[in-house]
């Protein structure tokens, strides 16, 4: 099948493949359970691994009135800020770029608190990134376009799909998951990053912004979530930005998506080969549609959103363990 070309939105129907037997064009990978005899299927995990909330590590849930949040200490360093108000304000040019960018995206009607939260998240990211490598972009003006506005490029798609709950894979510094959770606004969101120091930043930011009632953080691998019945095929949307190749993302994300849910991946133009290799994975894990959506200014040039909508149930046994995915890529 010829992959879609970027430049206009094109829908490609991927017929749902059989849940057993060989998927055409994929060789023996179509039936992981049958072809991995002796390989243990994922077992259901316990409660989510949550970042440590002890005093001096992350959150302190005690104190009169509203909770008092204490910044963590990392490797003997001075405590890092846990409240956006403790961070330097954004320069005036960065604030103007954020306001202009929101207007260009048709989001100039966002509540003032949502805009303040977007700004507060970025201020915390820039304050932390000297101690924790969260982003290579240290200039606030560049970060507005590369992180905040780029993340919000998917907001119209998610709103049109009626998404109120989302899971963000490989959240890192919180993009795109946290800006999307703020602006949807999501009833429930889960930011997933297996690296503890990044998860600690995310938990601190969520608490500092006062979003802990609807945004959670999990320091766990996606494969473990996919084995948990509380998360397997339960999410309306899964987002992923700069995480993995599209075939791997489909294999990791589709087991978490409910039927009818959508995987949104941030990619760059020129992904024809990557798109072609993702199609057998779409067939094997439930079928559906694949759509390429070209982004426009103020999002950085050359970016594209890939929306994969899930049509049917994902068979047991997916996703494969990371080592097996590396041995037998799509």
C-alpha positions as CSV (number, residue, x, y, z in Angstrom):
1,X,0.0,0.0,0.0
2,X,1.3,3.4,-0.9
3,X,1.7,5.6,2.2
4,X,-0.2,8.8,2.5
5,X,1.6,12.0,1.3
6,X,1.7,15.0,3.6
7,X,0.3,18.3,2.4
8,X,-3.4,17.5,2.8
9,X,-5.3,15.2,5.1
10,X,-5.7,11.8,3.7
11,X,-7.5,8.8,5.2
12,X,-6.3,5.3,4.6
13,X,-8.5,2.5,5.7
14,X,-6.7,-0.4,7.3
15,X,-8.9,-3.5,7.3
16,X,-8.9,-5.3,10.5
17,X,-6.7,-8.4,10.3
18,X,-7.4,-11.8,11.9
19,X,-6.8,-12.2,15.5
20,X,-5.1,-15.5,14.8
21,X,-2.9,-16.7,12.0
22,X,-0.4,-14.8,10.0
23,X,-1.0,-11.2,9.1
24,X,-0.3,-10.7,5.3
25,X,3.1,-9.2,4.7
26,X,4.3,-9.6,8.3
27,X,5.5,-13.3,8.3
28,X,5.1,-15.1,11.6
29,X,4.5,-11.9,13.6
30,X,0.8,-11.9,13.0
31,X,0.1,-14.3,15.9
32,X,2.5,-13.5,18.7
33,X,1.0,-16.0,21.1
34,X,1.3,-18.9,18.7
35,X,4.8,-18.1,17.5
36,X,6.3,-17.3,20.9
37,X,5.7,-20.6,22.6
38,X,7.3,-20.6,26.0
39,X,7.3,-16.8,26.2
40,X,5.3,-15.7,29.2
41,X,2.4,-13.5,28.5
42,X,2.3,-10.2,30.4
43,X,0.7,-10.6,33.8
44,X,-1.5,-7.9,35.3
45,X,0.5,-5.4,37.3
46,X,-0.4,-4.1,40.7
47,X,-1.2,-0.4,41.4
48,X,0.6,2.2,39.4
49,X,4.2,2.9,40.4
50,X,4.0,6.4,41.7
51,X,6.8,8.8,42.3
52,X,8.0,9.2,45.9
53,X,6.1,11.9,47.7
54,X,8.1,11.9,51.0
55,X,9.4,15.1,52.4
56,X,12.6,16.2,50.6
57,X,11.7,14.1,47.6
58,X,8.6,15.5,46.2
59,X,5.2,16.4,47.6
60,X,4.3,16.9,51.3
61,X,0.6,16.3,51.8
62,X,0.4,17.8,55.2
63,X,-0.1,21.3,56.6
64,X,-3.0,23.5,57.4
65,X,-5.1,24.7,54.5
66,X,-3.9,23.8,51.1
67,X,-1.0,21.2,50.8
68,X,2.5,22.5,51.1
69,X,4.8,21.3,48.3
70,X,8.5,21.0,48.8
71,X,10.9,20.8,45.9
72,X,13.1,17.6,45.7
73,X,16.8,17.6,46.3
74,X,18.8,16.0,43.5
75,X,22.4,14.8,44.1
76,X,23.0,17.2,46.9
77,X,21.9,20.2,44.9
78,X,19.8,23.0,46.4
79,X,16.1,22.4,46.3
80,X,14.5,22.9,42.9
81,X,11.4,25.1,42.6
82,X,8.0,23.4,43.1
83,X,5.8,26.4,42.5
84,X,5.8,28.4,39.2
85,X,5.8,31.6,41.2
86,X,9.3,30.7,42.5
87,X,10.6,30.6,39.0
88,X,11.8,33.6,36.8
89,X,8.9,35.0,34.7
90,X,9.0,34.5,31.0
91,X,10.5,37.3,29.0
92,X,8.1,39.7,27.4
93,X,8.9,38.4,23.9
94,X,8.1,34.8,25.0
95,X,4.8,35.8,26.6
96,X,3.8,37.7,23.5
97,X,4.8,34.8,21.3
98,X,2.6,32.5,23.5
99,X,-0.4,34.9,23.2
100,X,0.0,35.4,19.5
101,X,0.5,31.6,18.9
102,X,-2.6,30.7,20.8
103,X,-4.6,33.3,18.7
104,X,-3.2,31.8,15.5
105,X,-4.3,28.3,16.6
106,X,-7.8,29.6,17.4
107,X,-7.3,29.3,21.1
108,X,-7.4,32.9,22.2
109,X,-10.6,32.1,24.1
110,X,-8.8,29.9,26.6
111,X,-9.5,30.7,30.3
112,X,-6.9,32.9,31.9
113,X,-6.1,30.1,34.4
114,X,-5.3,27.7,31.5
115,X,-2.9,30.2,29.9
116,X,-1.3,30.8,33.3
117,X,-0.8,27.1,33.8
118,X,0.8,26.7,30.3
119,X,3.2,29.5,31.3
120,X,3.8,28.1,34.7
121,X,4.6,24.7,33.3
122,X,7.2,26.2,31.0
123,X,8.7,28.3,33.7
124,X,9.2,25.2,35.9
125,X,10.7,23.3,32.9
126,X,13.3,26.0,32.2
127,X,14.1,26.3,35.9
128,X,14.7,22.5,36.3
129,X,16.4,21.7,33.1
130,X,19.8,22.9,34.3
131,X,19.8,20.1,36.9
132,X,17.6,17.6,35.2
133,X,18.1,17.2,31.4
134,X,14.5,17.7,30.4
135,X,15.0,19.7,27.2
136,X,17.8,20.9,25.0
137,X,15.9,24.1,24.3
138,X,16.9,26.6,27.0
139,X,15.7,29.8,25.3
140,X,12.1,30.7,26.5
141,X,11.1,32.2,23.1
142,X,12.2,29.1,21.2
143,X,10.6,26.8,23.8
144,X,7.2,28.5,23.4
145,X,7.0,27.3,19.7
146,X,8.9,24.1,20.0
147,X,7.1,22.8,23.1
148,X,3.9,24.6,24.0
149,X,2.4,25.5,20.6
150,X,3.7,22.3,19.0
151,X,1.9,20.3,21.7
152,X,-1.4,22.2,21.2
153,X,-1.4,21.5,17.5
154,X,-3.4,18.3,18.3
155,X,-6.0,20.1,20.5
156,X,-8.5,20.7,17.6
157,X,-8.3,17.0,16.6
158,X,-8.8,15.7,20.2
159,X,-11.7,18.2,20.8
160,X,-13.4,17.1,17.6
161,X,-13.1,13.5,18.7
162,X,-14.7,14.3,22.0
163,X,-11.7,13.2,24.0
164,X,-11.9,13.9,27.7
165,X,-9.2,11.4,28.9
166,X,-5.7,10.9,27.6
167,X,-2.5,9.0,28.3
168,X,0.8,10.5,27.3
169,X,3.7,8.1,26.6
170,X,7.2,9.2,27.3
171,X,6.1,12.5,28.8
172,X,9.6,13.7,29.7
173,X,9.2,17.4,30.4
174,X,5.4,17.1,30.1
175,X,4.9,17.7,26.4
176,X,2.5,17.2,24.8
177,X,0.4,15.6,27.6
178,X,0.3,18.4,30.2
179,X,-0.7,21.3,27.8
180,X,-3.4,19.1,26.3
181,X,-4.7,18.1,29.7
182,X,-4.8,21.8,30.7
183,X,-6.6,23.0,27.6
184,X,-9.0,20.2,26.7
185,X,-9.6,20.3,29.8
186,X,-9.2,16.6,30.4
187,X,-11.3,14.9,33.1
188,X,-8.4,12.5,33.6
189,X,-4.9,12.3,32.2
190,X,-1.9,10.1,32.9
191,X,1.7,11.2,32.2
192,X,3.9,8.2,31.8
193,X,7.7,8.2,31.9
194,X,9.8,5.3,33.1
195,X,12.8,7.6,34.1
196,X,12.3,8.4,37.8
197,X,13.8,11.9,37.7
198,X,11.6,13.0,34.9
199,X,8.5,11.5,36.6
200,X,9.5,13.4,39.8
201,X,9.6,16.7,37.8
202,X,6.1,15.8,36.3
203,X,4.6,15.1,39.7
204,X,6.1,18.3,41.2
205,X,4.7,20.3,38.3
206,X,1.3,18.8,38.5
207,X,1.1,19.5,42.2
208,X,2.5,23.0,41.8
209,X,-0.2,23.8,39.2
210,X,-2.9,22.4,41.4
211,X,-3.9,19.7,38.9
212,X,-3.4,16.6,41.0
213,X,-7.1,16.0,41.2
214,X,-7.2,15.1,37.5
215,X,-3.6,14.5,36.3
216,X,-1.5,11.6,37.5
217,X,2.1,10.6,36.9
218,X,3.3,7.0,36.5
219,X,7.0,6.0,36.6
220,X,6.5,2.8,34.7
221,X,7.0,1.3,31.3
222,X,4.1,1.2,28.8
223,X,4.3,-2.6,28.6
224,X,3.4,-2.8,32.2
225,X,0.4,-0.6,31.8
226,X,-0.8,-2.7,28.9
227,X,-0.8,-5.7,31.1
228,X,-2.9,-3.9,33.8
229,X,-6.7,-4.4,33.3
230,X,-7.2,-0.9,34.7
231,X,-5.4,0.5,31.7
232,X,-5.6,-2.1,28.9
233,X,-8.0,-0.8,26.2
234,X,-9.4,1.8,28.6
235,X,-8.1,5.1,27.1
236,X,-9.8,7.3,24.6
237,X,-6.5,8.8,23.4
238,X,-2.8,8.1,23.6
239,X,-0.3,10.8,22.7
240,X,3.4,10.4,22.0
241,X,6.0,13.0,20.9
242,X,9.5,12.1,20.0
243,X,9.2,8.6,21.6
244,X,9.6,5.8,19.0
245,X,9.1,4.9,15.4
246,X,5.5,4.8,14.3
247,X,5.3,0.9,14.0
248,X,6.6,0.6,17.6
249,X,4.2,3.3,18.8
250,X,1.3,1.4,17.3
251,X,2.3,-1.8,19.1
252,X,2.8,0.0,22.4
253,X,-0.2,2.3,22.3
254,X,-3.0,0.2,20.7
255,X,-3.2,-2.2,23.7
256,X,-4.0,0.8,25.8
257,X,-6.5,2.4,23.5
258,X,-10.2,1.6,23.7
259,X,-11.9,0.6,20.5
260,X,-12.6,3.8,18.7
261,X,-9.7,5.6,20.4
262,X,-7.0,7.5,18.7
263,X,-3.2,7.5,18.9
264,X,-1.7,10.9,18.0
265,X,2.0,10.9,17.2
266,X,4.2,13.9,16.5
267,X,6.4,13.3,13.5
268,X,8.3,15.2,10.9
269,X,7.6,15.2,7.2
270,X,9.2,12.6,5.0
271,X,8.0,9.6,7.0
272,X,6.6,7.6,4.0
273,X,8.7,4.5,4.8
274,X,7.9,4.7,8.5
275,X,4.2,4.9,7.7
276,X,4.4,1.9,5.3
277,X,6.0,-0.2,8.0
278,X,3.3,0.8,10.5
279,X,0.5,-0.6,8.5
280,X,1.0,-4.3,9.3
281,X,1.1,-3.3,12.9
282,X,-2.3,-1.5,12.6
283,X,-3.8,-4.7,11.0
284,X,-2.4,-7.0,13.7
285,X,-3.4,-4.9,16.7
286,X,-7.0,-4.2,15.8
287,X,-7.2,-2.4,12.5
288,X,-8.5,1.1,11.9
289,X,-7.5,4.2,9.9
290,X,-4.3,6.2,9.6
291,X,-4.4,10.0,8.9
292,X,-1.6,12.4,8.3
293,X,-2.3,16.0,9.3
294,X,0.1,18.7,8.2
295,X,0.6,21.4,10.9
296,X,0.9,25.1,10.2
297,X,2.4,28.1,11.8
298,X,3.0,29.0,14.6
299,X,4.0,25.3,15.0
300,X,7.6,24.8,13.7
301,X,7.8,24.0,10.0
302,X,8.1,20.4,8.9
303,X,6.0,18.9,11.7
304,X,3.1,16.5,11.0
305,X,0.6,14.7,13.2
306,X,-0.2,11.1,12.6
307,X,-3.6,10.0,13.9
308,X,-4.3,6.3,14.1
309,X,-7.8,5.3,15.0
310,X,-8.4,1.9,16.4
311,X,-11.3,-0.1,15.0
312,X,-11.2,-3.5,16.9
313,X,-9.9,-5.2,19.9
314,X,-6.2,-5.9,20.3
315,X,-5.4,-9.7,20.6
316,X,-3.8,-11.0,23.8
317,X,0.0,-11.1,23.7
318,X,0.6,-7.6,22.5
319,X,2.8,-5.6,22.9
320,X,5.8,-7.9,22.6
321,X,8.7,-7.4,25.1
322,X,11.2,-4.8,24.1
323,X,13.9,-7.3,23.3
324,X,11.7,-9.2,21.0
325,X,10.6,-6.0,19.2
326,X,14.2,-5.2,18.7
327,X,14.9,-8.7,17.2
328,X,11.8,-8.7,15.0
329,X,11.0,-5.1,14.0
330,X,8.1,-4.4,11.7
